[in-house]
Amino acid sequence: MAVDTPICAVLIGLFLVAGASHLVMFARNRSRGHKFVFSALLLAFCLARTAALSTRIASAARPADSRIGVAATVLLAAGVLLLYLVNLLLAQRLVRARRPDLGWRPAVTWAFRLVFVGVGATLVMVVAATVHSFFTPDPAARAADRVVQLVASTALAVLALAPAPIVAAAALSARRPKGGRPAPERFGQGSARTQAALVIGTSLLLALGAGFRTGVAFDLRPLSQPAWFHGRGPFYAFNYGIELVVVVTYAVFRFDRRFHVPDGSAGPGDYSRAVLRHGSADGENGPAVAALEAAGRSIGSGDKQRPAEMEDKQRREQQQALEGLFELQGDALTMADSARGTRPPTARDREKEWEERARDELERRASQDPRRRSMM
């Protein structure tokens, strides 16, 4: 008790601070019409970890109460599934962005859904086997529960690692375009490389924690002969420590901005609307995106029967123009510095700036193509 209580108390405070940061981000984004439910999921995870640590303190104070021990064990095993779910959903967004032709296929969508169902089924297996093993006196039943726990633990380790190879494969295949394949889309703020690095890095950390728990479960030893990994230090570091690092990393790198997509995205091209401050054409600089799309439609409006290859080329050029807007985001952030001494730029000033740059970019691209000039 003397050792577990202060450690758990410190971790509770850290998880509460991390949860509060995600709560603030969720509330601010929601007030701007920027719906990002992953922040709410991480808030729920932090609260679940606070509950798990609280029950661990209670279990240390009353070691004879098996019910508290069961609750602490179940909460420890179940809470981390929220992080696995978040990483899988972010991986799905990256696959759809890097490989729109593959990520939006119904078969791939259903494959991800089956994985989500598998996460829920694994949770049920873990909870049922853990609770049953605590209260049954039958050795055969305990052995069966142990098999279920080992299978579930191995499955969770695979699920924790799965987003890393999925994202890496999508990123590598997108670098080798083939004829007829749509160009990769951009969404959210920041580069696609940073987005992929965040998902891969956090997945590897979570897989490390899951692998540690699986290895400990397989190496069953008498209480009188514990190994180094049975100590309190490895337990807290590989369980709560890794999870805290993941939660804080997403908060520090503002994943609410990096991974936001417009509401109602249902097919290729929808993610590209997430190019401005909060990743949505409906955000503060929405008129700039509207001007870009309107200008793109006006190019070639005199030829409604142009060949399919011309349509593909126009879509690729519009995509490149959207990517150019990403590069201009940093310029918009420096406008306030250049305006010091006069007046700060208003929202309308920024909108005009984006509209002019979008129009100039599309006009420049149209002027470089003689077929476009003839259509105009």
N, C-alpha and C positions, 0 to 999 in steps of 0.2 A: 504493500500500500504506500509506503513512504517513497518508493521510486516511481510507481505508475502515476500517482495522483498529480505531481507537479508537471510531469511530461505531458499527460493528457490535458491538463489545464492550459499549458502553453499552446498546444496544438489546437485546442478549442478556440482560443483567442485568434490564432492565425487564420483558421478556417472562417471564423465570423468576419474578420476583416476582408478576406478574399470574397466571401459571399456578399458583403455589403458593396464591394466595388462592382460586382456583376449586377447587383440590384440597381445601383445608380445608373449604370450603362443602359440597363433594360428600360428603366423609367424615362430617362432622357430620350432614348431612341423612340420609345412609344409615343412620347409627346410630339415628336416630329413626324409621326406617321411611318417610322422605320421599324418594322416588326422583325425582331430577331429573337426567336424563342430559345436559341441555344444559351443565351445569357440567363434566362429563367431556369433552364435545365442545370446549369452549373451552380446557380443559387440553390436549387433543390439538393444538388449533390453536397454542397457545403453544409447545409442544414442536416442532411443525413449523416455526414461524418461527425458533426457536432453531437448528434444523438448517440452515435456509436461510441465516441470517446466518453460521453457522459455515463453510458451504461458500463463501460470498462472501469471507470472510477468507482461506480457503485459495486461492481463485481469484486474489485480489489478490497473494498471496505467490508463486503459480506461474501467471502469466498465460499461459504457453505450453501448459499442460495443458488441452486443450479439454474433456476429460471432466468436470473439475471445473466448468467454465463451464456445461456442459449441465445438470449437477445443480443448480447454483444457479438457473438460469433456470427449470427445471421446478418446483422447490420454491417459487419465488416465485409462479408462476402457479397452482399447484395448491392451496397452503395456504389461500388466501382463500376457496375454495369451502366450507369448513366454516362460515365466518361467514354466507355466503349461505344455506346450508342451515338454520342456526339461526334466522335471521330469517324465512325462509319458514314454518318450523314454528310459530314464535310468531305469525305473521300468521294461520295457519290456526286457532290457538286463539282468537284475538280474533274472527275471523269467526264461529266457532261460538258464541261467547259473545254477541256483539252481535246476530247474526241466526241463532238456532238453527234456524229453519225453512229457511234456505238453506244454512248451513254444514255441516249433517249430511246433506245430500242425497248419494246415491251418486255422482251426476255431478260434484259439486264435490269430493268426496273423491278420485275418480279423476283429476280435473284436477290437483290438487296432486301426486298420485303421478306423473303424467306429467311434471310440472315437475321433480320430484326425479330422475326417469330422465334428463331432458334435462340436468340438471347433471352427472350421471355421464358422459353421452355427450360433453358439451363438454370435460370433463376429459380423456377419451381422445383427442379431437381435438387438444387443445393439446399434450399430451405427445408424441403420435405426430408431429405436424408439426414441433415444436421439435427433437426428436431427429433426425428425418430431414434437416431443413434444415442441421443442423450438420455432417453427415457426407457428404452427397451433393455431388458436384462438378457435377452436371447443372444448368445454368441453368433449364431448363424445369421440372424438379422443384422447384427452389427457389422459382420463381414460383408453382407450385401450392401449395406449403407456405405461402407468404405469404398466399394467398387463404384457405386454411383458418384460419390464425391470425387474420386480420382478421375473418372470420365468427364464429369462436369468441369473440374479444374483444368484439365487438358484442353477441353473445348474453349474455355474462357481465355486461355493463353493464346490459342490460335486466333480467336476473335480480336484480342488485343493487338496482335501483330498484323492482322489482315489489311488494315488501311495502308500500311507502308508499301507493300509490293503492289497493291492496286494503283495507288497514286504514281509510284515510280514507273510502272508499265504504261500508264496513260500518258505521262509526260514524255517518256522516251519514244513512244509510237507517234506522238504528235510532232516530233522533230523530224520525222521522215514522211512528209506528205506524199500522197499518191494522187493521180489524176481523178478528178471528180469528188474528192473528199473535201468537205467544208473546212474552212480555216478555223483554228482554235479561237474560242471566244475569251474575252476578258470580262471580269466582273469584280466588284468590290474595289478597294483601294490597294495600292501596292502591286508588286510584280507577282507573276504566276510562280516564279521560283520561290519567293518567300512563302506564299500560300502552301506550296507543296512541302517546303522544308518544315513548316509548323506542324502539318499533319503527320509527316513521316517521323519527325523528332519526338513528338508526344506519343505516337504509337509505339515507338521503340522503348520509350520510358515505361509506358504501361505494360508492354510485353515483358520487360525486365521484372517488374513487380509481380506480374502473373506467373512468370516462370519461377520466381523465387517461391511463391506460395505452392506451386505444383511440386517443385522439388522437395520442399519440406514435407508435403503430404505423402510423397512416395517413400521418403526415408523415415520410416516409423521406428522409433527407438524407445527404450524404457526411460521413465522419468529420471532415474538415477544416473543415466548416461547421456546427457544432452550434448549436442554438437554446437559449434559456434553459431550456426544460424538459428538456434533455438533461444538465443539471448534477446534481451529487450532492445538493445541497440539495432541489430538487423531487423527485428520485427517492426519497429516504428519507422526505420529508414526506408525499407522496401515496401511498406504498405502506405502509411499516411504521408511519409516524406515525399515519395515520388508523386503521389496524387496532388499534394499541395503545390509542388513545382509545376505540374501540368496546368492546374487551375490558375496560378499566378502568371504563367507564361501567356496563356490566352488573354488574360486581362491586360498585361503590359503591352503586348503586341496588337491590342485592339482588334481582336478577331471579329468583333461585331461590325467593323467597317470592312475588313478584308474579305469576309465571306458572305456579305449580304447580296441577295439577288432580288429582283423585283417581284412583288406579289403576283401570283397567277402565272408564273413561268411554267410552260407546259410543252416546250419544244425547242428545237435548235433556233438560235437567234434571240431568244428571250433574255438570256443572261447578259447580252451586250448592252441592254438598256441600263445596266448598273454601272455607270461610268463616272458619276459625280460624287459629291461629298459623302452621301450616305449610300452610294451605289444604286441609285434609282432615278429613273427619268421623272419621277414624281416629286423629287426632292427640291432643295432650294434653287438649284440651277436647272430645273426641268425645262424651261423655255429654250435653253441652248440645245438640248437633245432634240426637242421638238423641231427646232430650226434645222438641225442636221438631217433629221429624217425627212422633213418636207423638201429640203434641197435635194436630197438623194432621190426622192420620188420625181422631182421636177426634171432631173437629168434623164433624158431619154423619153420624156412623156410624149414627144411627137411621134414615137415609133412604138406602138403597142404590140406589134407583131415581130419584135426583134428575136433572133435565134436564142436557143437555150444557153449557148456558151456566152453570149453577151450578158444575159441575166446573171450567170455565175460570176462573170468578171465584175459586174457592177456590185454584187453583194460582197465580193472580196475587197473591192476598193472602199466600200462603205465601212467594212470591218476595220480596214487599215486606218481610215479616218477616225473611227472610234478609238483605236489604240493610240492615235496621236493625241486625243484629248486626255488620255491618262498622263502622257508626258507633260501636258500643260498644267496639271494640277498644282505642281510645285510653284509655277508662276503665279497662280491665283493667290497662293498663301503669302507671297511677298508683296502683294499690292498694298497692304496696309503700311509696310515699311516705307515704300516709295511715296506714299501720300502723307507722311508725317510732316507737320508744319502747316498743312492746309486743312484737310478734313479726312476722316476715315472713309473708305469706299463703302457704299451702301450695297444692299443685295441687288438692287437694280443695276448698279455699275458692274457688278460681277456678271450678271446675266447678259448685259450688252457685250461685255468683253468676250464671253464664251460664244455668243451668237456670231459676232464678227469673225472670230477665228475659225469657227466651224464652216461658215459660208466661204471664207477665203480658201480654206483647205480643199473644199469640194470643187470650187471654181478652178483652182490650180490643177487638180487631177483631171477635170473635164477638158481643160485646155490642152493637156498633154496628149490626148487621144483624138486623132482626126475624125474617127467614126463618131465620137461623142459630139464633136463640134458640128458635124453635119446634121446630127439629130437635133441639136439645140437650134 
